[in-house]
Amino acid sequence: MDLRAYIRDIPDFPKPGILFYDITPLLGHPAAFRHSIDLMAERFQDSGATKVACAEARGFIFGAALAYKMDIGFVPVRKPGKLPWKTTTVTYDLEYGTDTLCMHEDAFLRDEKILLIDDVLATGGTLQGMLKLMDACSVDIVGIGVLAELVFLQGREKLGNIPLESLVKLG
């Protein structure tokens, strides 16, 4: 199945000159969504992962479904003020500023094997932030998975040598 066929191009969103890749048609098509989760599970089946960590909001869609499929735990990584327990926090750079991510400080066991999952890899800022957050928790990142990678932004280069799987390469 060609997953690219279910990603809609929207020119000039959110501002003129930007081509936005809309994944909602894929999410709305049961076979395409299921195929994307099945492919990720297949690619990471031998990773030894015990949990999936994902940043809100669209990362949750893929991460929760993948955790279910692989029968492993799910850890939500959220914006400040959204989690009710003691949190570990990291502030990281984005293309146009900074952002902050938080997760419960007891989300992982030491040296646990973690998959980082997101919807789209663009400049790599969010995943870099997640890597910093995971580093503070002394876990082992065994892979990064994304539905789509905007290859022209070269975000992959910012993520080191961690195995990275992207189901669709755009640009």
C-alpha positions as CSV (number, residue, x, y, z in Angstrom):
1,M,0.0,0.0,0.0
2,D,1.3,3.4,-1.0
3,L,0.9,5.5,2.2
4,R,2.0,8.6,0.4
5,A,-1.3,8.5,-1.5
6,Y,-3.1,9.2,1.8
7,I,-1.1,12.3,2.7
8,R,-2.6,15.5,1.4
9,D,-0.4,18.5,0.3
10,I,-1.7,21.8,1.4
11,P,0.1,24.8,0.0
12,D,0.6,28.0,2.0
13,F,-0.3,26.6,5.3
14,P,0.2,27.7,8.0
15,K,1.7,30.7,6.1
16,P,2.6,31.6,2.6
17,G,5.4,29.6,1.1
18,I,5.0,26.6,3.4
19,L,3.8,23.2,2.0
20,F,2.0,21.4,4.7
21,Y,1.7,17.6,4.6
22,D,-1.7,16.7,6.1
23,I,-1.8,13.2,7.6
24,T,-5.5,13.3,8.5
25,P,-6.6,11.5,5.3
26,L,-4.4,8.6,6.3
27,L,-5.8,8.6,9.8
28,G,-9.3,8.5,8.4
29,H,-8.6,5.5,6.2
30,P,-8.7,2.4,8.3
31,A,-6.6,0.2,6.1
32,A,-3.9,2.9,5.6
33,F,-3.7,3.7,9.3
34,R,-3.6,0.0,10.2
35,H,-0.9,-0.6,7.6
36,S,1.3,2.2,9.0
37,I,1.1,0.8,12.5
38,D,1.8,-2.8,11.2
39,L,4.8,-1.5,9.3
40,M,6.3,0.3,12.3
41,A,5.7,-2.8,14.5
42,E,7.4,-5.0,11.9
43,R,10.4,-2.7,11.7
44,F,10.8,-2.6,15.5
45,Q,9.8,-6.1,16.4
46,D,13.4,-7.1,17.2
47,S,14.3,-3.9,19.0
48,G,13.7,-5.2,22.5
49,A,11.7,-2.1,23.4
50,T,9.6,-2.2,26.5
51,K,7.9,1.2,26.1
52,V,7.1,3.8,23.5
53,A,7.5,7.5,24.3
54,C,5.7,10.1,22.2
55,A,5.3,13.8,22.2
56,E,1.8,15.3,22.0
57,A,-0.4,15.5,20.1
58,R,-0.1,13.7,16.8
59,G,2.7,11.5,18.1
60,F,0.2,10.0,20.5
61,I,-1.9,8.7,17.7
62,F,0.9,6.5,16.3
63,G,2.6,5.8,19.6
64,A,-0.4,4.5,21.5
65,A,-1.5,2.3,18.6
66,L,2.1,0.9,18.2
67,A,2.4,0.2,21.9
68,Y,-0.8,-1.7,21.8
69,K,0.2,-3.6,18.7
70,M,3.7,-4.5,20.2
71,D,2.2,-5.2,23.7
72,I,4.5,-2.7,25.4
73,G,4.0,0.4,27.6
74,F,3.2,3.9,26.4
75,V,4.6,7.1,27.9
76,P,3.1,10.5,27.0
77,V,5.5,13.4,26.7
78,R,3.5,16.6,27.2
79,K,3.7,20.4,27.3
80,P,4.2,22.0,30.8
81,G,1.2,21.9,33.2
82,K,-0.5,18.9,31.6
83,L,0.8,16.1,33.8
84,P,-0.4,15.7,37.4
85,W,2.7,14.1,38.9
86,K,6.3,15.1,39.5
87,T,7.9,15.7,36.1
88,T,11.2,15.8,34.3
89,T,11.4,18.8,32.0
90,V,13.5,19.9,29.0
91,T,13.5,23.0,27.0
92,Y,14.9,22.7,23.4
93,D,15.4,24.8,20.3
94,L,13.0,24.8,17.4
95,E,13.4,26.4,14.0
96,Y,11.6,29.5,15.2
97,G,12.1,29.6,19.0
98,T,12.1,27.2,21.8
99,D,9.6,24.7,23.3
100,T,9.4,22.6,26.5
101,L,8.5,19.0,27.1
102,C,7.7,17.2,30.3
103,M,7.0,13.6,31.4
104,H,6.5,11.9,34.7
105,E,9.8,11.4,36.4
106,D,8.9,7.7,37.3
107,A,7.8,6.8,33.7
108,F,10.8,4.6,33.1
109,L,13.0,2.1,34.9
110,R,16.8,2.7,34.6
111,D,18.2,1.3,31.4
112,E,14.8,0.5,30.0
113,K,14.7,0.1,26.2
114,I,12.6,2.9,24.6
115,L,11.2,3.7,21.1
116,L,10.5,7.3,20.3
117,I,7.6,7.7,17.9
118,D,6.3,10.8,16.1
119,D,4.1,11.6,13.2
120,V,6.5,13.7,11.1
121,L,10.3,14.3,11.3
122,A,10.9,17.8,10.0
123,T,13.8,19.8,11.4
124,G,14.3,17.3,14.2
125,G,13.8,19.8,17.1
126,T,11.1,17.9,18.9
127,L,12.9,14.5,18.7
128,Q,16.1,16.2,19.8
129,G,14.2,17.5,22.8
130,M,12.8,14.1,23.5
131,L,16.4,12.6,23.3
132,K,17.5,15.2,25.9
133,L,14.6,14.2,28.1
134,M,15.3,10.5,27.7
135,D,19.0,11.1,28.5
136,A,18.0,12.6,31.8
137,C,16.2,9.3,32.6
138,S,19.1,7.0,31.9
139,V,17.2,4.9,29.3
140,D,18.4,3.2,26.2
141,I,16.8,4.5,23.0
142,V,16.6,1.5,20.6
143,G,14.9,3.3,17.7
144,I,13.0,6.3,16.4
145,G,10.0,5.8,14.1
146,V,8.0,8.4,12.2
147,L,5.2,8.1,9.6
148,A,6.8,10.7,7.4
149,E,10.2,12.4,7.0
150,L,10.7,15.7,5.3
151,V,14.1,14.8,3.9
152,F,14.9,18.3,2.6
153,L,15.0,19.6,6.1
154,Q,17.7,17.1,7.1
155,G,16.3,16.5,10.6
156,R,17.7,13.0,10.6
157,E,21.2,14.4,10.8
158,K,20.5,15.9,14.2
159,L,19.5,12.6,15.8
160,G,22.8,10.8,15.9
161,N,23.2,7.1,15.1
162,I,20.0,5.9,16.6
163,P,18.1,3.6,14.1
164,L,15.5,5.7,12.5
165,E,12.6,4.3,10.4
166,S,10.4,6.6,8.3
167,L,7.5,5.0,6.4
168,V,7.2,7.8,3.8
169,K,10.0,10.2,2.6
170,L,8.7,13.6,1.5
171,G,10.4,16.3,-0.5
